[in-house]
Amino acid sequence: MHIHAGNRIIVSDKKIIGIFNTETIVMSELNKKFIDKIKPGDRTIIIDRTNNSLLTGVSPFTVVKRTELNCEFVWRRKNDSLL
């Protein structure tokens, strides 16, 4: 299956390791490699098996909704409670 990531970019779900919110990525210095690539307006970072990253202005929630994954996701911020 392929996922439309925005900006006319389509990615194979077989190559994706994770779809992350850029706000979350910048919270950790461990992600320095990815932080340096984030530009204003980038909302989602998609990381593949070869540790390459793809940035898009589309919300990560929208990108995940474009998949056909049949599992539950838990989205939360530090101070949000789980439902």
PLY file of the C-alpha trace (Angstrom):
ply
format ascii 1.0
element vertex 83
property float x
property float y
property float z
element edge 82
property int vertex1
property int vertex2
end_header
0.00 0.00 0.00
1.09 3.56 -0.57
0.43 6.59 1.59
-0.11 10.11 0.30
2.08 12.23 2.59
1.17 15.59 1.05
2.97 17.90 -1.37
2.46 15.33 -4.15
4.55 12.79 -2.24
3.55 9.14 -2.07
5.45 6.70 0.15
5.34 2.91 0.31
4.12 1.71 3.70
6.64 -1.14 3.47
9.51 1.32 3.85
8.10 3.45 6.68
9.36 3.03 10.24
7.32 5.86 11.75
5.18 8.92 11.18
5.90 11.60 13.77
4.76 15.06 14.72
7.65 17.53 14.31
6.71 19.17 17.63
7.50 15.87 19.35
10.77 15.26 17.47
12.26 18.62 18.48
11.77 17.84 22.19
14.76 15.49 22.26
18.40 16.10 21.42
18.60 12.43 20.43
16.79 13.44 17.25
19.42 16.03 16.23
19.82 14.46 12.78
16.15 15.09 12.06
15.78 18.40 13.93
18.29 20.10 11.64
16.11 19.32 8.59
12.82 20.70 9.97
11.74 24.00 8.43
8.92 26.34 9.46
5.64 24.88 8.26
6.76 21.25 8.51
4.29 19.35 10.67
5.10 15.73 9.92
8.30 13.75 9.60
8.23 10.28 8.08
11.26 8.09 8.77
12.06 5.06 6.62
14.07 1.87 7.16
17.27 3.47 5.88
16.93 6.32 8.42
16.03 8.83 5.71
13.40 11.40 6.54
10.63 13.05 4.58
9.04 16.27 5.80
5.59 17.55 4.93
3.24 20.32 6.04
0.34 17.91 6.44
-0.66 16.96 9.98
0.64 13.54 11.09
-2.90 12.66 12.13
-4.09 13.28 8.57
-1.26 11.18 7.12
-2.13 8.26 9.40
-5.83 8.58 8.50
-4.82 8.10 4.86
-3.55 4.63 5.68
-5.65 1.51 5.94
-4.15 0.37 9.21
-6.57 -1.67 11.29
-5.06 -1.04 14.69
-5.61 1.52 17.39
-3.27 4.43 17.86
-2.84 6.42 21.04
-2.10 10.08 20.45
-1.24 12.15 23.45
0.88 14.93 24.71
2.68 14.92 28.03
-0.19 16.43 30.04
-3.09 14.81 28.16
-4.83 11.86 29.70
-5.41 8.61 27.85
-8.97 7.90 26.84
0 1
1 2
2 3
3 4
4 5
5 6
6 7
7 8
8 9
9 10
10 11
11 12
12 13
13 14
14 15
15 16
16 17
17 18
18 19
19 20
20 21
21 22
22 23
23 24
24 25
25 26
26 27
27 28
28 29
29 30
30 31
31 32
32 33
33 34
34 35
35 36
36 37
37 38
38 39
39 40
40 41
41 42
42 43
43 44
44 45
45 46
46 47
47 48
48 49
49 50
50 51
51 52
52 53
53 54
54 55
55 56
56 57
57 58
58 59
59 60
60 61
61 62
62 63
63 64
64 65
65 66
66 67
67 68
68 69
69 70
70 71
71 72
72 73
73 74
74 75
75 76
76 77
77 78
78 79
79 80
80 81
81 82
